[in-house]
Amino acid sequence: MAGGWARDGAVSEQIEASISDELARLKARRGPSGESLTLCAECDEPIPEKRRLAIPGVKLCIDCQQERDGRYQSRGGINRRGSKVSQLK
């Protein structure tokens, strides 16, 4: 049931799209997977064996990973509701 000018099912589609976006964001954040690299993907320095064993699928050395973790990553939130209350958050 849609209200106002929205067509039937529009609210459900918005909810499903929001859930899909959040799941995709969480999957991207999950971390490394697959086989670990022996050399860092950014600086070509060797990745210590203990790091490769501790974090399967690691692609970066400790220094590059710390630099990447220190960067601010903005989240591209989309206001699908369009109400004044949600715009104030």
Phi and psi restraints in degrees (value plus and minus 20) as a CYANA .aco file:
   2 ALA   PHI    -123.1   -83.1
   2 ALA   PSI     134.0   174.0
   3 GLY   PHI    -138.2   -98.2
   3 GLY   PSI     135.8   175.8
   4 GLY   PHI      47.5    87.5
   4 GLY   PSI    -151.1  -111.1
   5 TRP   PHI    -111.6   -71.6
   5 TRP   PSI     -22.8    17.2
   6 ALA   PHI     -93.0   -53.0
   6 ALA   PSI     125.0   165.0
   7 ARG   PHI     -99.4   -59.4
   7 ARG   PSI     144.5   184.5
   8 ASP   PHI     -80.6   -40.6
   8 ASP   PSI     114.4   154.4
   9 GLY   PHI      67.1   107.1
   9 GLY   PSI     -24.1    15.9
  10 ALA   PHI     -85.1   -45.1
  10 ALA   PSI     -59.8   -19.8
  11 VAL   PHI     -85.5   -45.5
  11 VAL   PSI     -64.1   -24.1
  12 SER   PHI     -81.6   -41.6
  12 SER   PSI     -60.3   -20.3
  13 GLU   PHI     -83.6   -43.6
  13 GLU   PSI     -58.9   -18.9
  14 GLN   PHI     -85.8   -45.8
  14 GLN   PSI     -61.9   -21.9
  15 ILE   PHI     -84.3   -44.3
  15 ILE   PSI     -66.3   -26.3
  16 GLU   PHI     -82.1   -42.1
  16 GLU   PSI     -59.3   -19.3
  17 ALA   PHI     -85.8   -45.8
  17 ALA   PSI     -60.0   -20.0
  18 SER   PHI     -83.7   -43.7
  18 SER   PSI     -62.7   -22.7
  19 ILE   PHI     -83.8   -43.8
  19 ILE   PSI     -64.0   -24.0
  20 SER   PHI     -81.7   -41.7
  20 SER   PSI     -62.7   -22.7
  21 ASP   PHI     -81.4   -41.4
  21 ASP   PSI     -64.5   -24.5
  22 GLU   PHI     -87.3   -47.3
  22 GLU   PSI     -60.7   -20.7
  23 LEU   PHI     -83.0   -43.0
  23 LEU   PSI     -60.7   -20.7
  24 ALA   PHI     -84.1   -44.1
  24 ALA   PSI     -60.2   -20.2
  25 ARG   PHI     -84.3   -44.3
  25 ARG   PSI     -61.4   -21.4
  26 LEU   PHI     -88.8   -48.8
  26 LEU   PSI     -57.9   -17.9
  27 LYS   PHI     -84.8   -44.8
  27 LYS   PSI     -57.7   -17.7
  28 ALA   PHI     -87.7   -47.7
  28 ALA   PSI     -50.3   -10.3
  29 ARG   PHI    -103.0   -63.0
  29 ARG   PSI     -32.9     7.1
  30 ARG   PHI     -73.7   -33.7
  30 ARG   PSI     -56.6   -16.6
  31 GLY   PHI      98.2   138.2
  31 GLY   PSI    -191.1  -151.1
  32 PRO   PHI     -88.4   -48.4
  32 PRO   PSI     130.6   170.6
  33 SER   PHI    -167.7  -127.7
  33 SER   PSI     142.3   182.3
  34 GLY   PHI      70.7   110.7
  34 GLY   PSI    -175.2  -135.2
  35 GLU   PHI    -107.6   -67.6
  35 GLU   PSI     117.9   157.9
  36 SER   PHI     -91.1   -51.1
  36 SER   PSI     128.4   168.4
  37 LEU   PHI    -106.7   -66.7
  37 LEU   PSI     132.3   172.3
  38 THR   PHI    -108.3   -68.3
  38 THR   PSI     -45.7    -5.7
  39 LEU   PHI    -138.2   -98.2
  39 LEU   PSI     123.4   163.4
  40 CYS   PHI     -79.7   -39.7
  40 CYS   PSI     118.0   158.0
  41 ALA   PHI     -90.4   -50.4
  41 ALA   PSI     -40.1    -0.1
  42 GLU   PHI    -120.6   -80.6
  42 GLU   PSI     -63.8   -23.8
  43 CYS   PHI    -135.3   -95.3
  43 CYS   PSI     -22.3    17.7
  44 ASP   PHI      43.5    83.5
  44 ASP   PSI      -2.6    37.4
  45 GLU   PHI    -100.7   -60.7
  45 GLU   PSI     131.3   171.3
  46 PRO   PHI     -85.1   -45.1
  46 PRO   PSI     120.3   160.3
  47 ILE   PHI    -112.6   -72.6
  47 ILE   PSI     104.8   144.8
  48 PRO   PHI     -77.6   -37.6
  48 PRO   PSI     123.3   163.3
  49 GLU   PHI     -79.2   -39.2
  49 GLU   PSI     -59.4   -19.4
  50 LYS   PHI     -81.4   -41.4
  50 LYS   PSI     -57.1   -17.1
  51 ARG   PHI     -86.8   -46.8
  51 ARG   PSI     -62.4   -22.4
  52 ARG   PHI     -84.1   -44.1
  52 ARG   PSI     -55.1   -15.1
  53 LEU   PHI     -94.7   -54.7
  53 LEU   PSI     -55.9   -15.9
  54 ALA   PHI     -93.0   -53.0
  54 ALA   PSI     -55.1   -15.1
  55 ILE   PHI    -146.0  -106.0
  55 ILE   PSI      69.9   109.9
  56 PRO   PHI     -79.9   -39.9
  56 PRO   PSI     112.6   152.6
  57 GLY   PHI      69.6   109.6
  57 GLY   PSI      -9.4    30.6
  58 VAL   PHI     -85.2   -45.2
  58 VAL   PSI     120.3   160.3
  59 LYS   PHI    -138.8   -98.8
  59 LYS   PSI     -33.8     6.2
  60 LEU   PHI    -141.9  -101.9
  60 LEU   PSI     129.8   169.8
  61 CYS   PHI     -93.4   -53.4
  61 CYS   PSI     152.6   192.6
  62 ILE   PHI     -82.3   -42.3
  62 ILE   PSI     -64.5   -24.5
  63 ASP   PHI     -82.6   -42.6
  63 ASP   PSI     -66.3   -26.3
  64 CYS   PHI     -86.5   -46.5
  64 CYS   PSI     -56.9   -16.9
  65 GLN   PHI     -86.5   -46.5
  65 GLN   PSI     -61.1   -21.1
  66 GLN   PHI     -84.1   -44.1
  66 GLN   PSI     -59.4   -19.4
  67 GLU   PHI     -84.0   -44.0
  67 GLU   PSI     -63.2   -23.2
  68 ARG   PHI     -86.4   -46.4
  68 ARG   PSI     -59.6   -19.6
  69 ASP   PHI     -86.7   -46.7
  69 ASP   PSI     -47.1    -7.1
  70 GLY   PHI     -97.2   -57.2
  70 GLY   PSI     -36.9     3.1
  71 ARG   PHI     -94.5   -54.5
  71 ARG   PSI     125.0   165.0
  72 TYR   PHI     -99.1   -59.1
  72 TYR   PSI     110.7   150.7
  73 GLN   PHI    -135.9   -95.9
  73 GLN   PSI      87.3   127.3
  74 SER   PHI     -95.8   -55.8
  74 SER   PSI     129.5   169.5
  75 ARG   PHI    -123.8   -83.8
  75 ARG   PSI     103.5   143.5
  76 GLY   PHI    -101.8   -61.8
  76 GLY   PSI      55.3    95.3
  77 GLY   PHI     -95.0   -55.0
  77 GLY   PSI     121.0   161.0
  78 ILE   PHI    -134.6   -94.6
  78 ILE   PSI     108.5   148.5
  79 ASN   PHI    -104.1   -64.1
  79 ASN   PSI      80.1   120.1
  80 ARG   PHI    -110.1   -70.1
  80 ARG   PSI     -39.0     1.0
  81 ARG   PHI     -95.4   -55.4
  81 ARG   PSI     -64.1   -24.1
  82 GLY   PHI      59.3    99.3
  82 GLY   PSI     -14.8    25.2
  83 SER   PHI    -105.7   -65.7
  83 SER   PSI     139.7   179.7
  84 LYS   PHI     -83.6   -43.6
  84 LYS   PSI     -54.3   -14.3
  85 VAL   PHI     -82.7   -42.7
  85 VAL   PSI     -64.8   -24.8
  86 SER   PHI     -92.5   -52.5
  86 SER   PSI     -44.7    -4.7
  87 GLN   PHI     -95.6   -55.6
  87 GLN   PSI     -41.0    -1.0
  88 LEU   PHI    -101.8   -61.8
  88 LEU   PSI     -35.1     4.9
